[in-house]
Amino acid sequence: MKNFLIQVTRYLLLLKKSIKKIVVRVSCITKYDLIEKEHKKSFGNQHQDKIFYIIRRQPLGAGLLSNFHWVMNHIIYAIENDYIPIVNMKNYKTYYNEKIPIEIGNIKTLNAWEYYFEQPCGYYLKDIKKAKNVILGVLNIYSITDPLELYDKNENIIKQYNNVVSNFMKFNQKTLEHLVKTKNTLFNGKKNILGVLYRGTDMKTAPLHYTPPSLEETVMKTLEVVKNENFDHIFIRTEEQEAIDIFEKTFDKSKLIISNINRLKNYATGNIAVINYKNTNSVYTDGLDYLTEIYLLSQCDGIIAQKVNGTNFALGLNNNKYRYIYIFDHGRNI
């Protein structure tokens, strides 16, 4: 009888653990679901005077700055409705999510948004585990508010963009320190810099995206602008090594500013969905390299670019300080 009771006790303990695991799994499924429409949730009775809005995107999202502008649109929507936005790229993973946590400011996180940016209003997923009023944002609509496209160089729109970023989409301290250090090292006091963004790769044929200029066209325009606008230096943002090679053959190398990142060689047109190019062994590092180059582009005195998310980001961060802007417009790919 004693042995029987021991066995029963062990069985009940195992059963309790198994039930607990099942409850946790069910909780994860029901807490953050894949229902596409915006809908309400309640996780407990805390923060009854607040409404939290979870910004999520259909996994695996898209490019880093496509995800950024997705978040921007939802932040604007949340603030307009007196919601508190929280970005969830932990349960709704992106191409930039690492398998192991990234340490940011002595805190390890699996939330890919927090790799580079602060949460919009200082609240984190851990803060709402027992929140009463939670809204899961729409999962599959890019723009639920007016999109902030800056390609037409409208000064008021650029100011509005910069205001949203400055207040709700700040770089975290680790990212900011890296950006400033890289700028100081590369630019090293240089002035009168023309930034050139050449985005080839998947943009060449990506359906419904803006048609990019050719590399030859980009180089010819750069030659023209450097001569006519008297720029002293050229900073090049590109993921293609071929573009770097052509610029180095065309211009005096002492005029060129080129960051030391891994670039694609002999690129073959691929799927637009495969945004992380795995240039390094870390998608976090690839994302940081990309973000750094676009940030540096925003710190230049002029810009030649095309219609991509990186151009929007650079124009917005620059906040109408460029003395020269040229944006290629060849329409959209069919």
Residue pairs with C-beta under 8 A, 6 or more apart in sequence:
28 91
31 41
31 43
32 54
32 56
32 88
32 91
32 92
32 136
33 136
34 139
35 136
35 139
36 58
36 138
36 139
36 140
37 138
37 139
38 135
38 136
38 137
38 138
39 135
39 136
40 133
40 134
40 135
40 136
41 134
41 135
41 136
42 131
42 132
42 133
42 134
43 128
43 129
43 130
43 131
43 132
43 134
44 129
44 130
44 131
44 132
45 130
45 132
46 128
46 130
46 131
46 132
47 128
47 131
47 132
47 133
48 132
48 133
50 84
50 131
50 133
51 82
51 83
51 84
51 133
51 134
51 135
52 83
52 84
52 85
52 86
52 123
52 128
52 131
52 133
52 134
52 135
53 74
53 77
53 78
53 81
53 83
53 84
53 85
53 86
53 135
53 137
54 85
54 86
54 88
54 134
54 135
54 136
54 137
55 70
55 71
55 74
55 75
55 78
55 85
55 86
55 87
55 88
55 137
56 88
56 89
56 91
56 92
56 136
56 137
56 139
57 67
57 70
57 89
57 92
57 94
57 139
58 92
58 139
58 140
59 92
59 93
59 94
60 93
60 94
60 95
60 273
61 67
61 70
61 89
61 92
61 93
61 94
61 95
61 96
62 70
62 95
62 272
62 273
62 275
63 95
63 275
63 309
64 96
64 116
64 275
64 287
64 290
64 291
65 290
65 291
65 294
65 309
65 310
65 312
65 313
66 275
66 309
67 89
67 94
67 96
67 113
68 117
68 169
68 309
68 313
69 147
69 148
69 309
69 312
69 313
70 142
71 87
71 113
71 169
72 148
72 161
72 164
72 165
72 169
73 142
73 143
73 144
73 145
73 147
73 148
74 85
74 137
74 144
74 145
75 85
75 120
75 164
75 168
75 169
76 145
76 146
76 164
77 137
77 144
77 145
78 84
78 85
78 120
78 137
79 85
79 168
80 145
83 135
84 120
84 121
84 123
85 120
85 121
85 168
86 119
86 120
86 121
86 123
86 124
86 125
86 128
87 111
87 113
87 114
87 117
87 119
87 120
88 111
88 113
88 125
89 96
89 97
89 111
89 112
89 113
89 114
90 97
90 109
90 110
90 111
90 112
90 125
92 139
93 112
94 112
95 274
95 275
95 276
95 283
96 112
96 115
96 276
96 283
96 284
96 286
96 287
97 110
97 112
97 283
98 110
98 112
98 115
98 282
98 283
98 284
101 108
101 109
101 110
102 108
102 109
102 110
102 115
102 284
104 114
104 115
104 172
104 174
105 172
105 173
105 174
109 115
111 125
113 119
114 124
114 172
115 175
115 284
115 287
115 288
116 171
116 172
116 175
116 287
116 288
116 291
117 169
117 170
117 171
117 172
117 175
118 169
118 170
118 171
118 172
120 168
120 169
121 168
128 134
137 144
138 144
148 157
148 160
148 161
148 164
148 312
148 316
149 157
149 312
150 157
150 158
150 161
150 311
150 312
150 315
150 316
151 307
151 311
151 312
151 315
151 327
151 329
153 315
153 325
153 327
155 320
158 315
158 316
158 318
158 319
158 320
159 319
159 320
161 312
161 315
161 316
162 316
162 317
162 319
165 316
165 317
171 179
175 288
175 291
178 288
178 292
179 291
179 292
179 295
179 296
182 259
182 292
182 296
183 295
183 296
183 299
186 235
186 257
186 259
186 296
187 193
187 235
187 257
187 296
187 299
190 232
190 233
190 257
191 232
191 301
192 230
192 231
192 232
192 233
192 301
193 231
193 232
193 233
193 234
193 235
193 257
193 299
193 300
193 301
193 302
194 222
194 225
194 226
194 229
194 231
194 233
194 234
194 235
194 300
194 301
194 302
194 303
194 304
194 324
195 234
195 235
195 237
195 296
195 297
195 298
195 299
195 300
195 302
195 303
195 304
195 305
195 314
196 218
196 222
196 234
196 235
196 236
196 237
196 247
196 303
196 304
196 305
197 237
197 238
197 294
197 297
197 303
197 304
197 305
197 306
197 308
197 310
197 311
197 314
198 212
198 213
198 215
198 218
198 236
198 237
198 238
198 240
198 243
198 306
199 212
199 238
199 239
199 306
199 308
199 310
200 212
200 215
200 238
200 239
200 240
200 242
200 243
200 267
201 239
201 240
201 264
201 267
201 269
201 270
201 277
202 269
202 270
202 271
202 272
202 274
202 275
203 209
203 210
203 212
203 306
203 308
204 212
204 269
205 269
205 333
206 272
206 333
207 272
207 333
207 334
208 332
208 333
209 272
209 308
209 332
209 333
210 306
210 307
210 308
210 329
210 330
210 331
210 332
210 333
211 330
211 331
211 332
211 333
212 306
212 308
212 328
212 330
213 221
213 306
213 328
213 330
215 240
215 242
215 243
215 246
217 328
218 243
218 304
218 328
219 246
219 247
219 250
221 304
221 326
221 328
222 234
222 247
222 251
222 304
223 250
223 251
225 231
225 302
225 304
225 324
225 326
226 234
226 251
226 255
229 302
229 323
229 324
231 301
231 302
231 324
232 255
233 255
233 256
233 257
234 247
234 251
234 255
234 256
234 257
235 256
235 257
235 258
235 296
235 297
235 300
236 243
236 244
236 247
236 256
236 257
236 258
237 293
237 294
237 296
237 297
237 310
238 244
238 263
239 263
239 264
239 277
239 279
239 290
240 263
240 264
240 267
241 263
241 264
241 265
242 265
242 266
242 267
244 258
244 263
247 256
248 256
259 289
259 292
259 293
259 296
261 279
261 289
261 292
261 293
262 279
262 280
262 289
263 279
264 277
264 279
276 283
276 286
276 287
277 286
278 286
279 286
279 289
280 286
280 289
290 310
294 310
294 313
294 314
295 314
295 317
297 303
297 305
297 310
297 314
298 313
298 314
298 315
298 316
298 317
298 318
299 318
300 318
300 322
301 321
301 322
301 323
301 324
302 322
302 323
302 324
302 325
303 311
303 314
303 315
303 318
303 322
303 324
303 325
303 326
304 326
304 328
305 311
305 314
305 326
305 327
305 328
306 327
306 328
307 327
307 328
307 329
311 327
315 322
315 325
